[in-house]
Amino acid sequence: MVLWLGREQRGAGRRDCEDGQAVPICLRQNRRVLMKATEAITNPDREPDESVRTISERRPGSGILVFTSCLQLLHRNSQALALSRRIMEAETGTGARDVFPRVVTELCDEIKRGLQIRIDAGNCAQFQVRRLSGDAPTAVVLHGIGLPDRGGLQQSRILIVMVETGR
């Protein structure tokens, strides 16, 4: 969920609420949820109500991996680490810590090739490639996003978002 917390952010696709906060138009129907989220941001010491806590416990966060075009890891969050271990255990029977699952490395290689093709053609638009790892109900969807840079392949980035299905 995206929150814009200031009047200076107004523009196409946004409107102000009665309390002066700019919000995306798509969130109009979710005003109650938005107000709870805003309150949680402005009052971080307050305990969230039971429904918010229940929803957040049922929905684990997404795993995020960011690589350079040379496949050097720039960022990995804890959820990505946990999901990578789970995929590795399913693939090989071991949960190696410093090795990425084959599906992740193959996805990175495919995106790297796509980045090179797009940069050579002068097309700097981002693109997405998806993969599914594992079987239902505990499958993991990998959303690989190629972020080309006009400066060339060296400045381009690869973003992988890992989302757990089911549960």
N, C-alpha and C positions, 0 to 999 in steps of 0.2 A: 504494500500500500504506500502510495506517495503522498506526503503531506507538504503543502506549501504554507509556511507560517509567516506571512507578511504581505502587506498590501502592495509592496513594490513588485511582487511576482505576478500581478494580474496580467491578463492578456487572453488571447484566444484559448478556449477550452477551460477557462477558470472563472470562478465567480467568488464574491465575498459572502461569508456567512454573516449573521446578525452580530456576532462577536468580533467582527473585523478581520477574521482570518481568511486568506485566500485558499480555496480548495478546488480540485479538479471537478469538472461538471459531472463526470461519471460517478462521483461519490455522493451525489445529492441524495440518492435513495438510501445510502448507508450513513445518514447523519448521526444516528445514535452510536454506531460503531466509531465514527470519526470523533465524536465528542469524547467518548471513552478513551480513545487513543491520544487525543490532545490533552486530556486530563492526566493521563499516565506520563506524558512527556513533561508537563508543567509541574506535576506533583510526583516526582520519582520515589519519594519515601512512602507513599500511600500504597497499601496492598491492593492488587487488582481484584476486582470482584470475581466470584466463583465461575461465572460463564466464560470470562476471558481466560482465566487460568486453565479451565478444562479444555478450551479450544487450543491453547498454546501447547498443552501437554500432548494432545492427540496429533498435532501437526508439527513434526520436527522441521527444523530449518533446512534450507537447501545447502548442499555442499558447493563450494566455490573454489575453482582452481584457475590461476592466471599464469600463462606461460609467455615467454618471448618466442619469436619465430625460430630460435635455435633450440627450443624446448627446455629452456632453463626455467625452473619454477620461480615465480615472483611472489605468489601468495597462495596459501591453502588454509581454509578454516577447519575447525575441529570436526564439523559434520562431514566435510569432504574426506578427511582422514578416516573417520569411522566407516563411511560408505565404501571407500577404497579397500579397506581391510576386509569388509564383508564380501565384496566382489572377488577379491583375491582368494579368500577362503573357499568360495564357491568354485572358482576356476582351478585352483591348485591344491586346495586342502590346507594351505598355510596362510597366515595373515601377516605377510612381511610388511615391515614398517616403512622402509625407504624405497620400495619398488611400487610403481603404479601398475594397475591391472592392464592386461593386454588390450582390452577394449578402449581404455583411455589413451594409450600410446598410439593405437591405430587411428583413433579419432583425431588426435593431434597431427599425425602424419598427413591424413587426408585434408585437414584444414590448412596445413602448411602448403601443400601442393596447390590448393585453391587460392591461397593468398598470393603465391607466386604468379599464377596464371592471371589473376585479376590485376595485380600491380603491373605486370608486363603489358597488359591490354589498356592500362590507364584507368581502370575502373576501381575506385576506392570505396565502393559501397560495401558495407558489412554483409555477411551472409551467415546462414545457420545450417548445421548438419546435426541430425539426431540419431541416437543409437539407443537400443534397449539392451540391458544386461540382466541376466537372470530370468527366473520364471515367476509367474504370478503366484501368490499375491505379494511377494517381496521383491519384485523387479525394481531396477533403478533406471530411470530415463536420464540419458546424458544429452544435454543441449550444448553443442559445441558452436561457438560463435567466432568467426574470423573477423578481426578488426584491422583492415589494411591501413597503411599510412602512406601518404604521398612521398615521404622521405625514403621509402623503399622497404624491403622485406625486413631489414634489421630493426626498424622501429615499429613494425606491426606486432600485434598481440593476439593471443589465443585465449579465449575465456570459455571455461567449461562449467556449466551449472548442473549439478547432480540432484535429481529429485526422486525421492523414494515414493513408489506407488503403493497403494493398498494400506494395510495396517488397520 
